[in-house]
Amino acid sequence: MSHNNPQLKVRLEPAVKDWLASKAKADDRSQTWLLNQIAKEAMQRDQQTKAP
């Protein structure tokens, strides 16, 4: 992923942050990659439900 992508600061609940860290480590991915995947999947689901 390009470092030219915009940054977004977020505040996560401790349990969410812990899950994110452990899931990313288990999948051998970064937390940023995992958050991007989760957001893209949610975006696709949202777009599918709004499709004619």
N, CA, C and O atoms as a MOPAC input file, in Angstrom:
PM7 MOZYME 1SCF
protein

 N      0.85000 1    -1.17800 1     0.00000 1
 C      0.00000 1     0.00000 1     0.00000 1
 C      0.89400 1     1.23900 1     0.00000 1
 O      1.93000 1     1.27400 1     0.66300 1
 N      0.48500 1     2.22000 1    -0.73200 1
 C      1.26600 1     3.43700 1    -0.87300 1
 C      1.23200 1     4.27800 1     0.39500 1
 O      0.21300 1     4.36200 1     1.08000 1
 N      2.35300 1     4.88600 1     0.68600 1
 C      2.40300 1     5.79000 1     1.83100 1
 C      1.80200 1     7.14400 1     1.48100 1
 O      1.77500 1     8.04200 1     2.32200 1
 N      1.32000 1     7.30400 1     0.25400 1
 C      0.65700 1     8.53900 1    -0.15300 1
 C     -0.82100 1     8.52200 1     0.20200 1
 O     -1.51800 1     9.51800 1     0.01200 1
 N     -1.30200 1     7.39800 1     0.71500 1
 C     -2.71000 1     7.31700 1     1.10900 1
 C     -2.95500 1     8.23800 1     2.29200 1
 O     -2.07800 1     8.40600 1     3.14000 1
 N     -4.14500 1     8.83900 1     2.35900 1
 C     -4.43700 1     9.72200 1     3.48600 1
 C     -4.46700 1     8.95100 1     4.80300 1
 O     -4.85000 1     7.78300 1     4.85100 1
 N     -4.05700 1     9.62800 1     5.85700 1
 C     -4.07000 1     9.02700 1     7.18600 1
 C     -5.34700 1     9.41600 1     7.90900 1
 O     -5.93800 1    10.46400 1     7.65000 1
 N     -5.76000 1     8.53800 1     8.82700 1
 C     -6.94800 1     8.77800 1     9.63200 1
 C     -6.64200 1     8.32600 1    11.04800 1
 O     -6.29400 1     7.16800 1    11.27900 1
 N     -6.77200 1     9.23400 1    11.98300 1
 C     -6.56700 1     8.86900 1    13.38500 1
 C     -7.90300 1     8.42700 1    13.95700 1
 O     -8.90900 1     9.12000 1    13.80900 1
 N     -7.91000 1     7.28300 1    14.60700 1
 C     -9.14800 1     6.77200 1    15.20200 1
 C     -8.89700 1     6.37200 1    16.64700 1
 O     -7.77700 1     6.03200 1    17.02900 1
 N     -9.93900 1     6.41600 1    17.42900 1
 C     -9.88500 1     5.93800 1    18.81100 1
 C    -10.67900 1     4.64000 1    18.86200 1
 O    -11.85000 1     4.59400 1    18.48500 1
 N    -10.02300 1     3.59300 1    19.33200 1
 C    -10.66000 1     2.28800 1    19.42600 1
 C    -10.84600 1     1.90600 1    20.88300 1
 O    -10.03800 1     2.26200 1    21.74100 1
 N    -11.90600 1     1.18500 1    21.14700 1
 C    -12.08300 1     0.62800 1    22.47900 1
 C    -10.95300 1    -0.37800 1    22.71100 1
 O    -10.52000 1    -1.04000 1    21.76800 1
 N    -10.47400 1    -0.50400 1    23.93800 1
 C     -9.35100 1    -1.41000 1    24.21900 1
 C     -9.57600 1    -2.83900 1    23.72100 1
 O     -8.65300 1    -3.45000 1    23.18200 1
 N    -10.76800 1    -3.37500 1    23.88900 1
 C    -11.03300 1    -4.75000 1    23.44100 1
 C    -10.93500 1    -4.86300 1    21.91900 1
 O    -10.46200 1    -5.87300 1    21.39800 1
 N    -11.38100 1    -3.83400 1    21.21200 1
 C    -11.30300 1    -3.82700 1    19.74700 1
 C     -9.84400 1    -3.75300 1    19.31800 1
 O     -9.42600 1    -4.47700 1    18.41400 1
 N     -9.07400 1    -2.89500 1    19.95100 1
 C     -7.64900 1    -2.75700 1    19.63400 1
 C     -6.90900 1    -4.06300 1    19.89400 1
 O     -6.07000 1    -4.47400 1    19.09300 1
 N     -7.21900 1    -4.71500 1    21.01200 1
 C     -6.57600 1    -5.99400 1    21.32900 1
 C     -6.91000 1    -7.05200 1    20.28700 1
 O     -6.03800 1    -7.80100 1    19.84900 1
 N     -8.19400 1    -7.10900 1    19.88900 1
 C     -8.60100 1    -8.07100 1    18.87100 1
 C     -7.89100 1    -7.78100 1    17.55300 1
 O     -7.39400 1    -8.69600 1    16.89700 1
 N     -7.84700 1    -6.51900 1    17.17100 1
 C     -7.21100 1    -6.11600 1    15.92400 1
 C     -5.74200 1    -6.52200 1    15.90700 1
 O     -5.25700 1    -7.07300 1    14.91900 1
 N     -5.04600 1    -6.25300 1    16.99000 1
 C     -3.62300 1    -6.59700 1    17.07100 1
 C     -3.42300 1    -8.10300 1    16.98000 1
 O     -2.53900 1    -8.57100 1    16.26300 1
 N     -4.23500 1    -8.85800 1    17.69600 1
 C     -4.04800 1   -10.30200 1    17.69800 1
 C     -4.46300 1   -10.92800 1    16.37100 1
 O     -3.81300 1   -11.86500 1    15.90800 1
 N     -5.52800 1   -10.43300 1    15.75100 1
 C     -5.96700 1   -10.93900 1    14.44000 1
 C     -4.93300 1   -10.63000 1    13.36600 1
 O     -4.62100 1   -11.48800 1    12.54000 1
 N     -4.40500 1    -9.42000 1    13.37100 1
 C     -3.39000 1    -9.04100 1    12.38800 1
 C     -2.14100 1    -9.90700 1    12.54900 1
 O     -1.56200 1   -10.35500 1    11.55900 1
 N     -1.73200 1   -10.14000 1    13.77400 1
 C     -0.54900 1   -10.97100 1    14.02200 1
 C     -0.79300 1   -12.40700 1    13.56800 1
 O      0.07300 1   -13.01200 1    12.93600 1
 N     -1.95800 1   -12.95200 1    13.88500 1
 C     -2.28700 1   -14.32700 1    13.49600 1
 C     -2.32500 1   -14.48500 1    11.97700 1
 O     -1.95800 1   -15.53300 1    11.44600 1
 N     -2.77100 1   -13.44100 1    11.28400 1
 C     -2.85900 1   -13.47500 1     9.82000 1
 C     -1.57300 1   -13.01200 1     9.14400 1
 O     -1.49200 1   -12.97500 1     7.91600 1
 N     -0.56700 1   -12.65900 1     9.94400 1
 C      0.71200 1   -12.14300 1     9.43900 1
 C      0.49100 1   -10.93200 1     8.53200 1
 O      1.07300 1   -10.82500 1     7.45200 1
 N     -0.35900 1   -10.03100 1     9.00000 1
 C     -0.68100 1    -8.79700 1     8.28400 1
 C     -0.54700 1    -7.62600 1     9.23700 1
 O     -0.46300 1    -7.80600 1    10.45200 1
 N     -0.52700 1    -6.43300 1     8.68300 1
 C     -0.49700 1    -5.24500 1     9.53700 1
 C     -1.91700 1    -4.89300 1     9.97000 1
 O     -2.89500 1    -5.30600 1     9.34700 1
 N     -2.00500 1    -4.13300 1    11.03700 1
 C     -3.31100 1    -3.67500 1    11.50100 1
 C     -3.93700 1    -2.74900 1    10.46400 1
 O     -5.15500 1    -2.74800 1    10.28500 1
 N     -3.11800 1    -1.97100 1     9.78900 1
 C     -3.61500 1    -1.08300 1     8.73500 1
 C     -4.23700 1    -1.89500 1     7.60700 1
 O     -5.32100 1    -1.56400 1     7.12400 1
 N     -3.55400 1    -2.95600 1     7.18500 1
 C     -4.07800 1    -3.80800 1     6.12000 1
 C     -5.42200 1    -4.39600 1     6.53600 1
 O     -6.38200 1    -4.39200 1     5.76700 1
 N     -5.47200 1    -4.90200 1     7.76600 1
 C     -6.69700 1    -5.52000 1     8.26000 1
 C     -7.85100 1    -4.51700 1     8.31000 1
 O     -8.96200 1    -4.83300 1     7.88300 1
 N     -7.60200 1    -3.32400 1     8.82200 1
 C     -8.65400 1    -2.29900 1     8.86700 1
 C     -9.12700 1    -1.92500 1     7.46600 1
 O    -10.32200 1    -1.72000 1     7.24700 1
 N     -8.19600 1    -1.83500 1     6.51500 1
 C     -8.57500 1    -1.53000 1     5.13400 1
 C     -9.44800 1    -2.63300 1     4.55100 1
 O    -10.42800 1    -2.34400 1     3.86500 1
 N     -9.10700 1    -3.89400 1     4.81200 1
 C     -9.90300 1    -5.01500 1     4.30900 1
 C    -11.30500 1    -4.99600 1     4.90700 1
 O    -12.29100 1    -5.18100 1     4.19400 1
 N    -11.39200 1    -4.77400 1     6.20900 1
 C    -12.69700 1    -4.72000 1     6.88200 1
 C    -13.53900 1    -3.58700 1     6.30100 1
 O    -14.73000 1    -3.76400 1     6.04500 1
 N    -12.92600 1    -2.42800 1     6.09400 1
 C    -13.65000 1    -1.27600 1     5.54900 1
 C    -14.09300 1    -1.53700 1     4.11000 1
 O    -15.21300 1    -1.18500 1     3.73800 1
 N    -13.23100 1    -2.14900 1     3.29800 1
 C    -13.59400 1    -2.44800 1     1.91000 1
 C    -14.75000 1    -3.44200 1     1.83900 1
 O    -15.65900 1    -3.28500 1     1.02400 1
 N    -14.71500 1    -4.47000 1     2.69700 1
 C    -15.80600 1    -5.44700 1     2.72200 1
 C    -17.12100 1    -4.78300 1     3.12400 1
 O    -18.16500 1    -5.06300 1     2.53400 1
 N    -17.07400 1    -3.91400 1     4.11400 1
 C    -18.27700 1    -3.19800 1     4.54600 1
 C    -18.78300 1    -2.28900 1     3.42600 1
 O    -19.98900 1    -2.17800 1     3.21100 1
 N    -17.86400 1    -1.64300 1     2.71900 1
 C    -18.23400 1    -0.75700 1     1.62200 1
 C    -18.91200 1    -1.55700 1     0.50200 1
 O    -19.91600 1    -1.11500 1    -0.05600 1
 N    -18.36200 1    -2.73200 1     0.17600 1
 C    -18.96200 1    -3.56500 1    -0.86900 1
 C    -20.36000 1    -4.04600 1    -0.46900 1
 O    -21.27900 1    -4.03200 1    -1.28800 1
 N    -20.51900 1    -4.46900 1     0.78600 1
 C    -21.84100 1    -4.90100 1     1.26500 1
 C    -22.84200 1    -3.75000 1     1.17700 1
 O    -23.98600 1    -3.93700 1     0.76200 1
 N    -22.40000 1    -2.57500 1     1.56800 1
 C    -23.26600 1    -1.40100 1     1.53700 1
 C    -23.67900 1    -1.07100 1     0.10500 1
 O    -24.84100 1    -0.75600 1    -0.15400 1
 N    -22.73400 1    -1.14300 1    -0.81500 1
 C    -23.03300 1    -0.83800 1    -2.21100 1
 C    -23.95300 1    -1.88400 1    -2.83000 1
 O    -24.79000 1    -1.55100 1    -3.66800 1
 N    -23.80800 1    -3.14000 1    -2.42700 1
 C    -24.66900 1    -4.20300 1    -2.95700 1
 C    -26.10800 1    -4.03900 1    -2.48000 1
 O    -27.04600 1    -4.30200 1    -3.23100 1
 N    -26.28200 1    -3.60900 1    -1.24800 1
 C    -27.64400 1    -3.44800 1    -0.73200 1
 C    -28.33300 1    -2.24100 1    -1.35800 1
 O    -29.56200 1    -2.16300 1    -1.36100 1
 N    -27.56100 1    -1.30800 1    -1.88300 1
 C    -28.13600 1    -0.11000 1    -2.50500 1
 C    -28.26100 1    -0.24600 1    -4.01500 1
 O    -28.81400 1     0.63500 1    -4.67400 1
 N    -27.74900 1    -1.35100 1    -4.57100 1
 C    -27.81300 1    -1.55100 1    -6.01900 1
 C    -29.25400 1    -1.82700 1    -6.44400 1
 O    -30.01200 1    -2.46400 1    -5.71200 1
 N    -29.63300 1    -1.33700 1    -7.65300 1
 C    -31.01500 1    -1.53000 1    -8.13000 1
 C    -31.34000 1    -2.97800 1    -8.42700 1
 O    -32.46000 1    -3.28900 1    -8.83400 1

